[in-house]
Amino acid sequence: MAMDSKSKVFSYRGGMFLLLTLLIISLIGGVIVYRFSLVDRISNFGALDEVLFYGIICVAILASIVALMLAMRLNRNMRNLKRVAETMESGADVDVVPHFENDELGALSLHIIDLYKRLHEASSDLQREHNNALHEQQEKLRIKRQLTNNINHELKTPVAAIQGYLETMIANKDMTDEERQAFIEKCYAHSQRLTQLLQDVSTITRLEDGSSHIECEPIDLRGIIDEIAADVALLPVERQMRINVELPQPMMVNGNSTLLMSIFKNLTDNALAYSGGRDIFIRLAATDSKFYTITFADNGIGVDEEHINHIFERFYRVDKGRSRKLGGTGLGLSIVKNAILFHGGDVSVANRRMGGLEFKITLPRAS
């Protein structure tokens, strides 16, 4: 750290003035002795002359001692400054600041070290930001490549199935109407899966690349959830689940209606397809001046702990065969998390003690 400007600093200028004064006194004394004693009355060397002579010698010795002390003080600071300069030249951080004498050169050296430390810290921060930006860019490219590879992989199954059914119908002109109808229905089911996959990919891309163009406004979240509950009630009885809603009406949040719908629609579809339970519970767990905290839970079988930390990953499936059989794209929960993060909220998931999964969601209140 730089020396406090208010501290008393030894001045080389004052030391030089002292040394110069002593030398002048020595010179004057020498001239006097030379003029009046050593030349004119060398044979009558008296007491006064002797005093003057030894006085000159003492002053000269004192001046030499002062000069030596100044030189040693200056040399110590110069050696310390040289070591620090070598450290700076290597680009390393000055972890240990050597001791500098409390003088002008010492104060200047400490100021230089302090300036270097600040520059080095600023340079390190810039390098760190650059590395973080580079890592983030590389991570985005990796995720995009992974997304592209996964999409290609996910497209192969329904496309191959549709192509196989169509080729079979073309090759077998004598198929019965019932067989042909069954093949057409299977083609239609796979085409629906393709449509859902493309919609999910479009949503993910929209969140990542066009989030600045997504408009937010006050939305009644209770109305959206009631709409989803009405749709579930129209499903066949064997696919239905009871949706228990404990939310205020209306419940205004600041968000995008399409994305808010996708959050709770995907959570509901996930529970319908995989939970194995009979009930869904949507409750207001807490609220403050800025956020609502909502829990979305089911009373199904839950998920093994080894999978909990991965269920928001794209195309991650706990049971791959069952997921594809039920038409899942593997993007639903990833859309949930990205849509919640877009709104400035957060989401976490855990198994319930009484069975099933519980998602805890925070969403911003409408101002």
ABEGO torsion letter per residue (X at the ends): XBBBAABBBBBAAAAAAAAAAAAAAAAAAAAAAAAAAAAAAAABBBAAAAAAAAAAAAAAAAAAAAAAAAAAAAAAAAAAAAAAAAAAAAGBBBABBBBBBBBAAAAAAAAAAAAAAAAAAAAAAAAAAAAAAAAAAAAAAAAAAAAAAAAAAAAAAAAAAAAAAAAAAAABAABBAAAAAAAAAAAAAAAAAAAAAAAAAAAAAAAAAAAAABBBBBBBAAAAAAAAAAAAAABBAAABBBBBBBBBOBBBBBBBAAAAAAAAAAAAAAAAAAAGBABBBBBBABBBAABBBBBBBBABAEBBAAAAAAAABBGBBABAAAAAAAGBAGAAAAAAAAAAAAAGBBBBBBBBAAEEBBBBBBBBBBX
